[in-house]
Amino acid sequence: MTPELYRNLMRQQAGAVALIATGRPGARTGMAATAVCSLTDTPPTLLVCVNQTASAHDIIADTGAFSVNLLSPAQKDLVGVFSGRTGLKGEDRFDDALWQTLVTGAPILKEALASFDCEVVDAKTVSTHTIYIGEVRGGSAQEDLDPLVYFRGGFL
């Protein structure tokens, strides 16, 4: 199995689009991701897979907190911002009017389809990525929105 074939196969799996955000005001960063998964509901726990070269990687480890913000189609432009396509980095990706904090201090997108405020309870390194396991300490939802879905290199 080559990395190229594997990536092509994985493009056949539709996935919710999320922004993973971390840090404190003045030192925030984040990334667009589809590698997010519910782990258990007792206690409520998510896992996120973060490349060790991503700006969010070390800040998640240092702060012990991250958020997962599921996007709606109206927020598709944020994918470009948080995937680096606009050239913005770190704190420059955040417009304070769009963000708040809940329990852990991690940035939470105010109008996300759903947001999860997570405290890191475990981490495991696998090859180029770290799997951060976060216990959900707070959250919010906009139940009248549809999800932004990534499939075959595009959005649905």
KEBA-445192 format. One record per residue: x, y, z of N, C-alpha, C, O, CB in turn; residue in three letters. Coordinates in steps of 0.1 Angstrom, whole numbers, plus 2048, in hexadecimal, padded with zeros to 3 digits. Glycine has a CB too. Layout:
N
XYZXYZXYZXYZXYZala ...
END
This chain:
156
8097F480080080080080980C80081180E8097F680080Cmet 8078157F680F8217F580782C7FC7FB82C7FD8128257E7thr 80E8378018078428077FD8487FD7F284D80181184D80Bpro 8008497F07F884F7E67EB8477E57E084C7E47FF8507D9glu 7EC8397E47E08317E37D88327EF7CB8337EE7E48227E0leu 7DE8327FB7D78338077CF8408087C384080B7E0832813tyr 7D584B8047CE8588047C28587FA7B785D7FD7D7864800arg 7C48527EF7B98517E57AE8487EB7A284C7E97BE84B7D8asn 7B183E7F17A68357F779F83D80279283C8037AC8297FDleu 7A684480A7A084C81579785781078E85C8177AA85181Emet 79A85C8047918677FE7838627FB77A86A7F979786C7F1arg 7818557FB77484F7F976B84F80675F84C8057768417F4gln 77185281176A85381D76586282076E86B82177284E829gln 75886482075487182375687483275586B83B744873820ala 75A88183575C88484375889284675889B83E76B883846gly 7538948537508A185875D8AA8587678A485B7498A0866ala 75B8B68557678BF8567678C786375D8CD8677668CA84Aval 7728C78697748CD8767808D68777898D486F7758C2881ala 77F8E087F78B8E888378F8E48917878E389A7888F7882leu 79B8E08927A18DD89F7A98EA8A37B18EE89C7AB8D089File 7A58EF8AF7AC8FC8B37B18FA8C17AC8F28C97A19078B3ala 7BC9028C47C39018D17CA90D8D47CC9168CB7CC8F58D1thr 7CE90F8E07D691A8E47CE9258EC7C29238ED7DD9218D8gly 7D592F8F07CE93A8F77CF9478EF7D89478E67D593C905arg 7C79518F17C795D8EA7D59628E97DC9648F27BE9688F0pro 7D99668DC7E796A8D97F095F8D57FA9628CF7EC9718E5gly 7EC9538D77F49478D47EC93C8CF7EE9308D37FD9438DFala 7E193E8C87D89348C37DC92F8B57E39368AE7C99398C2arg 7D89238B37DB91D8A57D09128A37C990F8AC7E99178A4thr 7CF90D8977C59038947C78FD8867D090287F7B7909895gly 7BF8F38837C18EC8777B38E78727AB8E487B7CB8E1878met 7B28E58657A68DE8607A98CF8607B48CB85E7A28E3851ala 79F8C78637A18B98657948B18627898B68647A68B6873ala 7968A585E78B89B85D78E88F86678688686878989684Fthr 79B88F86C79F88487479B8868837A388988C7AE881873ala 78E88688578888889277E87D89477787988B781896893val 77D8778A177486C8A376F86C8B177786F8BB77B85F8A0cys 7638688B375E8668C17648598C676484F8BF74E8658C1ser 7688598D276E84D8D87658468E276383A8E177B8518DFleu 75F84E8EA7558488F474C8538F975085F8F975D841900thr 74084F8FF73885990573885991473286191B72A857900asp 74084F91974184E92875084C92C75484192C73984292Dthr 75785792F75386592E75486991F75A86391775C86E936pro 74D87491C74D87990E75C87C90A76288490F74588690Dpro 7608758FF76E8768FB76F8768EC76886E8E577686B901thr 77887E8E677B87F8D878A87C8D679287D8DF77788C8D2leu 78D8778CA79B8778C679D87F8B979587F8B17A08688C4leu 7A98858B97AD88D8AD7BB8888A97C38858B27AC89C8AFval 7BD88889C7CA8838977D18908917CC8968887C987888Ccys 7DD8938977E48A08937F289D88F7FA8968967E48AA89Fval 7F58A188380389F87D80D8A688780A8B288B8048A586Fasn 8188A08898228A68928288B388D82E8BA89482D89C895gln 8268B588082C8C287A8218CD87A8258D88778308BF86Cthr 8158CA87E80B8D487E80D8DE88A8128DA8947FD8CE880ala 80A8EB88880C8F58928048F289F8088F68A980890388Dser 7F98EB89D7F18E88A97F78DD8B27F38DC8BE7E38E48A5ala 7FF8D58AC8048C98B380A8CC8C18058C78CB80E8C28ABhis 8148D48C181B8D68CE8138DF8D78148DD8E48288DD8CBasp 80A8E88D28028F08DB7F78E88E17F48EA8ED7FC8FB8D3ile 7F28DE8DB7E88D58E17EF8CE8ED7EA8CD8F87E38CA8D7ile 7FB8C98EA8038C28F58068CC9018058C890C8108BC8F0ala 80A8D88FD80E8E29088028E79108038E891C8158EE902asp 7F68E99097EB8EF9117E28E49167DA8E69207E28F8907thr 7E38D89117DA8CD9167CC8CF9127C38C99187DC8CC924gly 7C98D69077BB8D99037BA8DB8F47C48E08EE7B68E590Bala 7AF8D88EF7AC8DB8E179D8DB8DF7958D68E77B28D18D7phe 7988E18D478A8E18D17898DA8C37928DA8BB7848EF8D1ser 77D8D48C17798CE8B476D8D68B17638D68B87778BF8B5val 76D8DC8A57628E58A175D8DF8937648E18897668F48A0asn 7518D989374C8D48867458DF87F73E8E78847418C8889leu 7488DF8727458EB8697388E88617348DD85F7508EE860leu 7318F385E7268F385572A8F88477358FE84771A8FB85Bser 7238F783D7278FC83072A90B83073291082871C8F9825pro 72391383872592183973392483E73893083C71B928842ala 73A91B84474791D84A75391784175E916846748918857gln 74F91483575990D82C76691682A77191182875390A81Elys 76492382A77092C82877A92A83378692C83176C93A828asp 77692683F77F92484A78891884879391784E777922857leu 78490F83F78C90383C7999088357A49048387858F9833val 79891282C7A39178257AD91F82F7B991E82E79F92181Agly 7A79268387AF92D8427B692384B7C292584D7A593684Bval 7B09198507B691085A7BE9048537C48FC85A7AB90A863phe 7BD9038467C68FA83F7D29008397DA8F98337BE8F2834ser 7D490D83B7DF9148377DF91A8287E89208247EB90B837gly 7D39188227D291C8147D392C8127D69318087C691780Earg 7CF93381D7CF94281C7DC9488207DE95481F7C4947825thr 7E59408267F294582A7F294A8397FC94D83E7F7950821gly 7E694A83F7E594E84D7EA9438567E89378537D7952850leu 7F19478617F693D86A7F29418797EF94D87B80593C869lys 7F29388817F093A8907E59438937DA94288E7FD940895gly 7E894D89B7DE9578A07D795E8957CB9628967E49618A9glu 7DD9608897D796787E7CB9608787C49668707E296A873asp 7CA95387B7BE94B8767B194E87E7A794A87A7C193D877arg 7B39558897A79578927A29658917A996F8937AB9548A1phe 79596688F78D97389078697289D77D96A89E784975883asp 78997A8A77839798B47749798B576E9748BE7899848BDasp 76E97F8AA75F9808AA7599728A874E9708AB75B98989Fala 7619698A375C95B8A075F9518AB75A9468AA762956893leu 7689558B476D94B8BE76A94F8CC76895A8D077C9498BCtrp 7689448D57669468E376D93B8EA7749328E47579468E6gln 76D93B8F777292F8FF76792A90875D93190B77E934907thr 76891E90C75E91791576691492276791C92B75790B90Eleu 76A90792376F90293077E90293078590793976A8F4933val 7858FC9257938FA92679B9069217A79069247968EE91Dthr 79591091B79C91B9167A091A9077A59239017A991D91Dgly 79E90E9017A090C8F37969148EB78B9168EF79F8FC8EFala 79A9198DF7919218D77859188D278790D8CD7989278CBpro 77991E8D376D9178CE7669208C476492C8C67639148DAile 76391A8B875D9228AD74E9248B174791A8B375E91A8A0leu 74A9308B273D9348B873192E8B07289288B673B9438B8lys 73292E8A372692A89A72991C894723919889723934890glu 73191489A7339068947278FE89571E90089E73F90089Bala 7268F488C71B8EA88D71B8E489B7118E28A171D8DF882leu 7278E089F7298DB8AD7388DE8B17418DD8A97268CC8AEala 73A8E18BE7478E38C37498DB8CF7408DA8D87498F28C6ser 7558D58D17598CD8DC7658D38E276F8D58DC75B8BE8D8phe 7658D68EF7708DC8F77768D18FE7708CB90876B8E8900asp 7838CD8FB7898C19007958C390879E8CC90578C8B88F4cys 7978BB9127A38BB91A7AB8AE9167A58A39167A08BB92Aglu 7B78AF9137BF8A490F7C189A91B7C589F9267CD8A890Aval 7BD88E9197BF8849247C98799207CD8719297B187E927val 7CC8789137D686F90F7DB8729017D487A8FA7D086090Fasp 7E686D8FD7EC86F8F07F48638EC7FB85D8F47F487C8EFala 7F48608DF7FC8558DA8018598CD7FA85E8C47F38488D9lys 80E8578CB81585A8BF81584E8B68188438BA82485F8C1thr 8118508A981084689F81684C89281085488C80284089Cval 82384888F82A84C88382B85B88383186188C822847876ser 82486287A82587187881B87988081C885880824874869thr 81287288780787988E80787589C80C86B8A17FA875887his 80087E8A47FC87B8B27ED87A8B37E68838AD8028868BBthr 7E88708B97DA86F8BC7D88758CA7DD86F8D47D585F8BCile 7D18808CA7CE8878D77C08828DB7B78838D37CF8968D6tyr 7BF87D8E77B28798EC7AD8848F67B48879007B386B8F3ile 7A28898F379D8948FC78F89190278688D8FB79C8A18F3gly 78E89490F78289291677A89F91477F8AA91678488F925glu 76E89E90F7668AA90C7618B191975A8AA92175A8A6903val 7658BD91B7628C59277568CF9257508D392F76E8CC92Carg 7538D29187488DB9157458DA90674D8D48FF74C8E9919gly 73B8E09027378E08F472B8E88F17248ED8FA7358D28F0gly 7288E98E471C8F18E07198EB8D27218E58CB71F9008DFser 70C8EE8CE7088E98C16FE8F38BB6F68FA8C27018DB8C2ala 6FD8F38AD6F38FB8A66EC8F089E6F08EC8936FA90689Cgln 6E18EB8A36DA8E089E6D28E38916CD8D988B6D18DA8A8glu 6D28EF88D6CA8F28806D48F38746CF8F68696C38FF882asp 6E08F08766EA8F086B6ED8E38656EB8D886C6F78F6870leu 6F18E28586F58D68527058D585370B8DF8556F18D6843asp 70A8C98527198C78537208CA84671A8C883B71C8B9857pro 72C8CF8477358D083C73C8C283B7428BE8447408DC83Dleu 73C8BC82F7418AE82D74C8AF82274A8B58187368A4829val 7578A88257628A781C76289981576188F81C7708A9823tyr 76289980876188C80076888E7F37658977EB7528887FEphe 7718857F07788847E377F8927E077F8967D476F8807D8arg 7848987EA78C8A57E77838B17E67888BC7E47938A37DBgly 7768B07E976D8BB7E87638BB7F47648B27FC7658BC7DBgly 75B8C57F47518C77FF7438C57FA73F8C87EF7538D5805phe 73C8BE80372D8BC8007258C480A7198C380972A8AD801leu 
END
